[in-house]
Structure formats: C-alpha cells, structure tokens
Amino acid sequence: MAEPVRPRQGQRPAGSGVASASGDLVLSSLTKRFGPFTAVDSLDLTIPQGSFFALLGPSGCGKTTTLRMIAGLEQPTVGEIRIGEHDITYDKPYRRPVNTVFQSYALFPHLSVWENVAFGLKRRRSESVETQVAEVLELTELQALAGRKPAQLSGGQQQRVALARAIVNKPAVLLLDEPLGALDLKLRRQMQVELKRIQTEVGLTFVHVTHDQEEAMTMADTIAVMNAGRIEQLGAPAELYEHPATTFAANFLGQSNLIRATVAHRQADSATVALPGGVSVSVPAARLPGGIDEVWVGVRPEKISVHEAGAADPVAGRNRIPAAVVTDASFMGVSTQYLVRTPWQQELMVFEQNRGGTTLYRPGDQVSLSFATEHTFALDASQDAGAGIELDEALG
C-alpha cells in the first residue's frame, strides 16, 4: 500500500500556493508508487530557471508521472517539489505557478482564438487583457487567426493556440506533455523550431516530456534520459549522444553498434581492446570504464566508413574491421544504410552519407570497415546490450 502523504512540520498549508513563485524547479527524493509498482523512484533533479529541459524515455519510464506530480495532478508518495524558495508539493494545481500544454490541446471549441487565449486572464480579472493577448498572439504568429474557432485551424495552429493560452498566464514553469505527438512529421519538425524560438523569447522554464529522441535533441538545453523510474543519464544533447554512460542511453538516444570485447592493454591515453575474430581496436582511456576488462565496444552507425575489401583507409590510424560482407543496403536519399556482417557473424549498422561520387555497395560485396578511435566508446559488459532497443509500448 502506498504510504500516506503527510505535511512536514513547518510546511505551509495546502492551497496557499504562490502564484508569483520563481527560481529553479527542484525535485528532491521524488517518489510515486501505485500499489506495489514504483513509477518514479527517488528522483533528485534541478531544472534551472529559464531553461528548456526534456524528460526523455520510453512509455512506462515515469516521465509523464513526474510531469503530473509537478502539475499537481498526482500526489507524490515521498519527496518534495520546489520552485525557488517555495514548496509546492501539496498545493492544488490551480494554486501552482505552473501551466500545462497537452497533446490534445484541450481548446474550448465554442470560443475564438482570442477568447481561448484571454480565458485565464479574464477569469483572474487581470488588467490589460487586450494588451497581453495581443502580445502573445504576435509572439505565436496568430494575429490573423484571432477570430477563428479551433475547428477552423490546422493541427499546428491549434498547438500554437494552446501554447499562447498557457504563456499568457506567465507561469514560472510551462509543462509540455508530448505536445507535438498529434502532428505529421513535417509539421512536427517545423513546430520544434517554433517552440524553441518561443521559449528563448519568453525566457520561461519549459519542461518537455517526450519519447521522441530527435524532438528532445532539437529543442532541449538539457535532457534527462529516464528508464524504470530513474534518470539513466543527464546532460546536454551532444554530450549524451557522443558519450553515453550506459547501454540503455547508447541504444535509446540514437542507435549504437555494441561489440563484446576484452581489454588487452591499457596506456595513458588509450587502450587496446580485443574484439572477436582476432580483431583489435583502440579506445580512448577517458571512454573506458576503470577496473573492468569485459566491455561492450560501441560506435555509432554514422561514424563508420565502408571501403572495398583490401583498399587502404584514406585516413591513417583509424580502427579497422577487415573481411566484412554487406548483407543489406537501403538507399535513403541523404544516406545509404548498410547492414554489414563481420568475420565473427555479428551484423553492424552503417550510415554512409551520399556526398556524390560515393561507392554504393550491394548485398554480397566484400568490404572493410573503419572508424576513428575518438568515436569509439566502451561500456561495462555486465549491462544488457539490448537495453533500450525493444521497448513495450503497451506499458503506457
């Protein structure tokens, strides 16, 4: 049974939320249990004021539950939520300086765009409603649509109305719950750019929940990769992608080739690692777990180059896998995606950019592979190499 939530000694009573609260959003030991199931497990996280922060992970990882606790739609089993100096853990949702934009938008169908955006201001009897609504409609490029009803708008326009309605209230934190999920791919990419532009201009703290890696990397200053209720890795998008700390992070954020290997020799700057089939590669010392000899050697598909069998690598000193065979080739326009079988019968994925004049290989072609030492990483082999790849979307 979930433990009852009791106010701590000295805590201000529920309902005394501070509408003007500002500062970093801080989650301390935040935990949520549903019966025996722990959805969020002792989460400690500080989201800097004014940043664009993404909670990224598969269905069931706890990201939406975390967002709902920040919004006040779920009560934590344990833990604390603060904005600046203000504890909002037990405040009612309407008392929190937080607004949420949902995937469904939840616009009032009988009201115009102007009326939808002005609704919250009028309800609070705010001053200068006309001025505030005009400013937000200009920011979200909705001035020309102010008189239309939601049914007369495209999906992207409705999404901007929902965003304008949330921003006009000047919350300390804006929560985005898969806000682009209902849009088609082209429009979704356009809105990614728009959302980042708007966040930069208004300077609010955006907390964006998504399972889409590209979406998180395009918009967020910082990403928390979540798995099973915990943060698997936290950092800037480029840092997470180039330096994954776990097999889950390596597989979920993009794609990785992971090869079982043994550390043969360590030096100050790099280590020699033995792959199956008598192949050895170098790994930077900084990217090798200390005190571990059995590792997964990792390399991203786009970091690998394909060469004709026996041809010299045009760049000297790179790691090399000889005597490989192309088993599949898919021309994607910008790139060609290959599956290449190694001498130890493992298939590696390779993305070769189509720069013009590039050789296109066919299944059955004999090739060799090469990749730079600095693009090679290693992870503890006790971790599951398949973590983060096949995820059950039915978990919800």
Secondary structure by P-SEA (a helix, b strand, c coil): cccbbbbccccccccccccccccccccccbbbbccccccccbbbbbbccccccccccccccaaaaaaaaaaccccccccccccccccccccccccccbbbbcccccccccccaaaaaaaaaaaacccaaaaaaaaaaaaaccccccccccccccaaaaaaaaaaaaaaacccbbbbccccccccaaaaaaaaaaaaaaaaaaccbbbbbcccaaaaaacccbbbbbccccccccccaaaaaaccccccccccccbbbbbbbbbccccccbbbbbcccccccccccccccccccbbbbbbccccbbbbcccccccccccccccccccccccccccbbbbbbbccccbbbbbbbbcccccccccccccbbbbbbcccccccccccccccccccccccc
